[in-house]
Amino acid sequence: MCAAREIGALSKAGMAAMAEGNYMNAEFMMHQAIRRAERLGVDTYTAKLKNNFGIILNLQGKKQEAAGYFGEALTTISRTIGTENKLYRVIEANLHDAQAGQA
């Protein structure tokens, strides 16, 4: 299996585990996907994965850690494709949600 397919499979498995409430497995799968994407240097895809990882963390109440991942994803997206796009707005809303939960 090529690296891109492996990353996609890990991401899909991580999100499925999250949907089942298996957060430990979801975190593990998504972390593996992020590491592989970073090694490939696919920044925009890595940002999407970090957003997904943030969602997993946020659902568990790990708001500060989630906000860190959302922030990293936003920085990458603004650098690679700018701020005037749907992906940026989605990640920004996720960041605001995580930050609101910290108050």
Secondary structure, 3 states (H helix, E strand, C coil): CCHHHHHHHHHHHHHHHHHCCCHHHHHHHHHHHHHHHHHHCCHHHHHHHHHHHHHHHHHCCCHHHHHHHHHHHHHHHHHHCCCCCHHHHHHHHHHHHHHHCCC
